[in-house]
Amino acid sequence: MTVNIWIIFIAFMILSWIVSSVLKSKFRKYSKIPVESGMTGRDIAERMLQDNGIFDVRVQSVKGSLTDHYNPETKTINLSQDVYNSRSIAAAAVAAHETGHAVQHATAYAWLGFRSKLVPVVSFSSRWVQWVLLAGILLVNTFPTLLLAGIVLFSLTTLFSFITLPVEINASQRALAWLSTTGITSYQNHDKAQDALKWAAYTYVVAALGSLATLLYYVMIFMGARDD
């Protein structure tokens, strides 16, 4: 059984690497294809905010690559420099996707609200879960409750990963619909924006499934200790 679990772990590691590599390749490719409107990522985010009647969200540039995110606490759309200044299909897709999260926030999208409520709990869990699990495994035969506590903490991060899926998918759907409606992406290049966001979504799917597999592994250790 342990061998099978390790095979699953290795498979997920390879799958994660493949998806990440393809995603980076797609974005490099689509970063070379300009949008006909000539709008930068910043322009697109600001226009999408205006079209949705949102005027209290700021668009700003952050360092790094693929570091784009929306922060609901500060109401800021943070775009990596390559996206912020770029006039490409890739930049348009990313900027619209992150703005999609701002639209979710403004419209009280239920899954985003649920995820936001979990953030403080998951942040606490992430700080301690690995230490609790390690100690729990070492003391599983004498103090199995400690491993159970670690499993509960880890299950919160797994739950967070799965709740993230509908949030990300919905943000992409909003982005693609808006890009198409406004004509920022044309018939010739809309499928490229869709492809880029599809591969971005795959990273979240793999992460969620990998987290679930890891959780089941810890549960099996705990159950095995109880049977001894």
C-alpha positions as CSV (number, residue, x, y, z in Angstrom):
1,M,0.0,0.0,0.0
2,T,2.9,2.4,0.9
3,V,4.5,1.7,-2.5
4,N,1.2,2.5,-4.3
5,I,0.9,5.8,-2.3
6,W,4.5,6.8,-3.3
7,I,3.7,6.0,-7.0
8,I,0.7,8.3,-6.7
9,F,2.8,11.1,-5.2
10,I,5.4,10.7,-7.9
11,A,2.7,10.8,-10.5
12,F,1.3,14.0,-9.1
13,M,4.7,15.6,-9.0
14,I,5.3,14.7,-12.6
15,L,1.8,15.9,-13.6
16,S,2.3,19.1,-11.7
17,W,5.6,19.7,-13.5
18,I,4.1,19.0,-16.9
19,V,1.1,21.3,-16.3
20,S,3.4,24.1,-15.0
21,S,5.8,23.7,-18.0
22,V,2.9,23.8,-20.5
23,L,1.4,26.8,-18.8
24,K,4.7,28.8,-18.9
25,S,5.1,27.7,-22.6
26,K,1.6,28.9,-23.4
27,F,2.1,32.3,-21.8
28,R,5.4,32.8,-23.5
29,K,3.7,32.0,-26.8
30,Y,0.7,34.1,-26.3
31,S,2.7,37.0,-24.9
32,K,4.1,37.5,-28.4
33,I,0.6,37.9,-29.9
34,P,-0.8,41.5,-29.6
35,V,-4.4,42.4,-29.0
36,E,-5.8,44.5,-31.8
37,S,-7.0,47.2,-29.4
38,G,-3.4,47.9,-28.3
39,M,-4.6,48.0,-24.6
40,T,-2.2,47.0,-21.8
41,G,-3.1,44.7,-19.0
42,R,-3.6,47.7,-16.8
43,D,-5.9,49.3,-19.4
44,I,-8.0,46.1,-19.7
45,A,-8.3,45.7,-15.9
46,E,-9.4,49.3,-15.4
47,R,-11.9,49.2,-18.3
48,M,-13.4,45.9,-17.0
49,L,-13.8,47.5,-13.6
50,Q,-15.6,50.5,-15.1
51,D,-17.8,48.3,-17.2
52,N,-19.0,46.5,-14.1
53,G,-19.5,49.7,-12.1
54,I,-16.6,49.2,-9.8
55,F,-14.7,52.3,-8.9
56,D,-13.1,51.5,-5.5
57,V,-10.5,49.0,-6.7
58,R,-7.0,50.0,-7.6
59,V,-4.8,48.4,-10.4
60,Q,-1.2,48.2,-9.5
61,S,2.1,46.5,-10.7
62,V,3.9,43.9,-8.6
63,K,7.3,42.2,-9.1
64,G,7.7,38.7,-10.3
65,S,6.3,36.4,-13.0
66,L,2.8,35.0,-12.8
67,T,2.4,36.7,-9.4
68,D,-0.9,38.3,-10.5
69,H,-3.6,38.2,-7.9
70,Y,-6.6,40.2,-6.5
71,N,-6.5,41.2,-2.8
72,P,-10.0,41.6,-1.4
73,E,-8.7,43.2,1.8
74,T,-7.0,46.1,0.1
75,K,-9.2,46.0,-3.0
76,T,-6.3,45.9,-5.3
77,I,-5.7,44.1,-8.6
78,N,-2.0,43.2,-8.5
79,L,-0.5,42.5,-12.0
80,S,3.0,41.3,-12.6
81,Q,5.1,43.8,-14.6
82,D,4.9,41.7,-17.8
83,V,1.1,41.7,-17.6
84,Y,0.7,45.3,-16.4
85,N,2.6,46.8,-19.3
86,S,2.0,44.2,-22.0
87,R,-0.4,44.5,-24.9
88,S,-0.6,40.8,-25.6
89,I,-3.3,38.1,-25.5
90,A,-1.7,36.5,-22.5
91,A,-1.7,39.8,-20.6
92,A,-5.4,40.5,-21.6
93,A,-6.4,37.1,-20.3
94,V,-4.6,37.4,-17.0
95,A,-5.7,41.0,-16.3
96,A,-9.3,40.1,-17.1
97,H,-9.2,37.0,-14.9
98,E,-7.9,38.9,-11.9
99,T,-10.5,41.6,-12.5
100,G,-13.0,38.8,-12.6
101,H,-12.2,38.2,-8.9
102,A,-12.9,41.9,-8.2
103,V,-16.2,41.5,-9.9
104,Q,-16.9,38.4,-7.8
105,H,-16.1,40.4,-4.7
106,A,-18.3,43.3,-5.7
107,T,-21.2,41.0,-6.4
108,A,-20.8,38.9,-3.3
109,Y,-20.0,35.7,-5.2
110,A,-20.7,32.9,-2.6
111,W,-17.7,30.7,-3.3
112,L,-15.3,33.7,-3.0
113,G,-16.9,34.7,0.3
114,F,-16.6,31.2,1.6
115,R,-12.9,31.0,0.6
116,S,-12.2,34.4,2.2
117,K,-13.7,33.3,5.5
118,L,-11.3,30.3,5.5
119,V,-8.2,32.4,4.9
120,P,-7.4,33.2,8.6
121,V,-8.0,29.5,9.6
122,V,-5.9,28.2,6.7
123,S,-3.1,30.6,7.4
124,F,-2.9,29.4,11.0
125,S,-3.1,25.8,9.8
126,S,-0.3,26.3,7.3
127,R,2.1,27.6,9.9
128,W,1.7,24.5,12.2
129,V,0.5,21.6,10.1
130,Q,3.8,20.2,8.9
131,W,5.2,20.2,12.4
132,V,2.1,18.6,14.0
133,L,2.1,15.9,11.2
134,L,5.8,15.2,11.7
135,A,5.4,14.8,15.4
136,G,2.2,12.9,15.0
137,I,3.9,10.3,12.7
138,L,6.8,9.9,15.1
139,L,4.5,9.4,18.1
140,V,1.7,7.6,16.2
141,N,2.0,4.5,18.3
142,T,2.0,6.3,21.7
143,F,0.0,9.5,21.0
144,P,-2.1,9.0,17.9
145,T,-4.3,11.9,18.8
146,L,-1.5,14.3,17.7
147,L,-1.6,12.8,14.2
148,L,-5.3,13.1,14.1
149,A,-5.0,16.8,15.0
150,G,-2.5,17.2,12.1
151,I,-5.0,15.5,9.8
152,V,-7.7,17.9,10.8
153,L,-5.4,20.9,10.1
154,F,-4.3,19.5,6.8
155,S,-7.9,18.8,5.8
156,L,-8.6,22.5,6.0
157,T,-5.9,23.3,3.4
158,T,-7.3,20.5,1.2
159,L,-10.8,22.0,1.6
160,F,-9.4,25.4,0.7
161,S,-7.9,23.9,-2.5
162,F,-11.2,22.5,-3.6
163,I,-13.1,25.7,-2.8
164,T,-10.6,27.6,-4.9
165,L,-11.6,25.6,-8.0
166,P,-15.0,27.2,-8.6
167,V,-13.7,30.6,-7.7
168,E,-10.9,30.4,-10.3
169,I,-13.1,28.8,-13.0
170,N,-15.8,31.4,-12.5
171,A,-13.3,34.3,-12.7
172,S,-12.0,32.9,-16.0
173,Q,-15.6,32.5,-17.4
174,R,-16.3,36.1,-16.5
175,A,-13.1,37.3,-18.1
176,L,-13.6,35.4,-21.3
177,A,-17.2,36.5,-21.7
178,W,-16.2,40.1,-21.1
179,L,-13.2,40.0,-23.5
180,S,-15.4,38.5,-26.2
181,T,-18.3,40.9,-25.7
182,T,-16.1,44.0,-25.8
183,G,-14.2,42.8,-28.8
184,I,-10.9,43.0,-27.1
185,T,-10.3,39.5,-28.2
186,S,-11.3,38.8,-31.8
187,Y,-12.6,35.6,-33.4
188,Q,-9.0,34.9,-34.5
189,N,-7.4,35.1,-31.0
190,H,-10.1,34.5,-28.4
191,D,-9.4,30.8,-28.4
192,K,-5.8,31.6,-27.4
193,A,-7.0,33.6,-24.3
194,Q,-9.3,30.7,-23.5
195,D,-6.4,28.2,-23.8
196,A,-4.1,30.2,-21.5
197,L,-6.7,30.4,-18.8
198,K,-7.6,26.7,-19.2
199,W,-4.0,25.7,-18.5
200,A,-3.9,28.1,-15.5
201,A,-7.0,26.3,-14.1
202,Y,-5.3,23.0,-14.5
203,T,-2.7,24.0,-12.0
204,Y,-5.4,24.4,-9.4
205,V,-7.0,21.1,-10.2
206,V,-3.7,19.2,-9.9
207,A,-2.9,21.0,-6.6
208,A,-6.3,20.1,-5.2
209,L,-6.1,16.4,-6.2
210,G,-2.5,16.3,-4.9
211,S,-3.6,17.7,-1.6
212,L,-6.4,15.1,-1.4
213,A,-4.0,12.3,-2.1
214,T,-1.6,13.5,0.7
215,L,-4.5,13.8,3.1
216,L,-5.6,10.2,2.4
217,Y,-2.0,9.1,3.0
218,Y,-2.0,10.6,6.5
219,V,-5.4,9.1,7.2
220,M,-4.0,5.6,6.2
221,I,-1.1,6.0,8.6
222,F,-3.5,6.9,11.4
223,M,-5.9,4.0,10.6
224,G,-2.9,1.6,10.4
225,A,-1.7,2.7,13.8
226,R,-5.2,2.0,15.3
227,D,-5.2,-1.5,13.8
228,D,-1.9,-2.4,15.4
